[in-house]
Amino acid sequence: MPVTHDSDVPQEPAATGITPLDEHRERNADEAAVREIVGQIQQTGVEFVYYQTVSLTGRVLGKVVPARHLHRNLERGVNMHRTAVADLQVTREGALLGGGTQAPEFTALPDLDTFAVLPWDRTVARFFCQVYEPEHLPEVGGRHLAHDARGNLKRVHAAFTERTGLHLRTGCEPEMSWLGEGLKVRVRPGSSPSYHADCLELMRPIYQRVIRYAQQLGFDMVEGDYEDPGQLELNWNFDHADRTADRLVTYRQICRQVARELGVTASFMPKPFTGMMGNGCHHNFSVWRGEENVLADPAVRELHLTETGRHVLGGVLAHAAGSMALMGPTVNSYKRYWDVGQFAPAQINWGMDNKTCTVRLSANGRLECKLPDASVNPYLSHAALIAAIQDGLDNGIDPGEPHSGDSTDASVSKFGPLPLTLGDALNAFAADEVVRSSMPEEMAELYLALKHDEWARFCGAVTDWERDMYTEALP
Ligand SMILES: NC(=O)CC[C@H](N)C(=O)O
């Protein structure tokens, strides 16, 4: 069943009630929590605070404010211009996105539980914020900003928990490419340096700093390895999906910081090189009722799914095509699926520990969705997963039988084909009412405008591949 968002329902006159911004301000007045933060600021010598929000494409936006204004910022937040959330102000056809330059600013209020001191400069701390319409606007003032993907995930997740008593826990596995002086490796044709300890050694200064910084920011780092040339995957423990999404965004910030320190480039581009593995960001997920994982029966050892687990999986598969534009959000994302044999899926199916499938039952109680890549906005991908799971549970969707063997062959899926260009994925998203309902309609429209623009720019761009292919100069 589609989710309802407060920016989709008719506006209440502000005078009749407390706005969501008022409620957030009330939470920020929690004396014990504020005292704890002030204590940390004083003890650590924090002088500056970043108030961060996340744009629709997953970029971190922020303002820096001297720490002595903390109390004012907890109450009044910071303002930024709403076009920043849209990431793009004017489409190639001249349409203004995010309201255009004349639109009012938004108000971002910090979430107390996201306070953290930056390990690379302990005079700086950060908060993640939720975003509201400014209070001075008639009728909408104090409401959630429809384009705030982070706040939206919290609301979609809370509504799911309220309806079902369940919550989603996830672990993301971002892969990434490190480029720069001294990082090149040469491999024999047809071979891969995956898991090679010598290559991992080459990356020692990088992984050491990333893991240390992440641990200091509260990540429970668990393991990492070298994959294709220049590619690292460093994982941390799974958690409530809202926290995992914040961590993925923070992880990308950590990596970019390490890259600046070491004079190299950290890239989360989904598919930097043809013939080499792409940068996936598989989402491992499980569904919990309190401390009970409802995907598995603890008494059964062999790989299996409970009936509820089958419906969860069925929902995710049924909406795989519709959610693709969120899981693979860039033009480049789709190169990852086309370049076969590189461990990225190309069909909508599932398998028991089968890495060629869209969803892999990777352990009892844990499903792994392999669609997302490292450029994903985790707030959008997680909200889409929740909407798909809800639909699977509501309608008892059957996932069918697990696929065995290599699924990159052309077998037809009961859930239809996976859209394999950004353009097709956007059409599938536009047509999938359930996935679309994972965000307010205004956000869905902005996302479609933004991404159609990206697709159109790509379709109109002449590439090196075309020059190689078509600039024949035969005598
Ligand atoms: N570790 C792996 O399974 C490789 C995943 C692969 N890099 C991807 O793009 O999804």
The ligand as an SDF file (V2000), in Angstrom:
LIG
                    3D

 10  9  0  0  0  0  0  0  0  0999 V2000
   32.3380   -8.4420   -4.0510 N   0  0  0  0  0  0  0  0  0  0  0  0
   31.5480   -8.6310   -5.0490 C   0  0  0  0  0  0  0  0  0  0  0  0
   30.6140   -9.4310   -4.9910 O   0  0  0  0  0  0  0  0  0  0  0  0
   31.7750   -7.8270   -6.2920 C   0  0  0  0  0  0  0  0  0  0  0  0
   30.6140   -6.9290   -6.6090 C   0  0  0  0  0  0  0  0  0  0  0  0
   30.7930   -6.0720   -7.8450 C   0  0  0  0  0  0  0  0  0  0  0  0
   31.9540   -5.2380   -7.7620 N   0  0  0  0  0  0  0  0  0  0  0  0
   29.5570   -5.2200   -8.1320 C   0  0  0  0  0  0  0  0  0  0  0  0
   29.6720   -4.2940   -8.8860 O   0  0  0  0  0  0  0  0  0  0  0  0
   28.4830   -5.4640   -7.6600 O   0  0  0  0  0  0  0  0  0  0  0  0
  1  2  1  0
  2  3  2  0
  2  4  1  0
  4  5  1  0
  5  6  1  0
  6  7  1  0
  6  8  1  0
  8  9  2  0
  8 10  1  0
M  END
$$$$
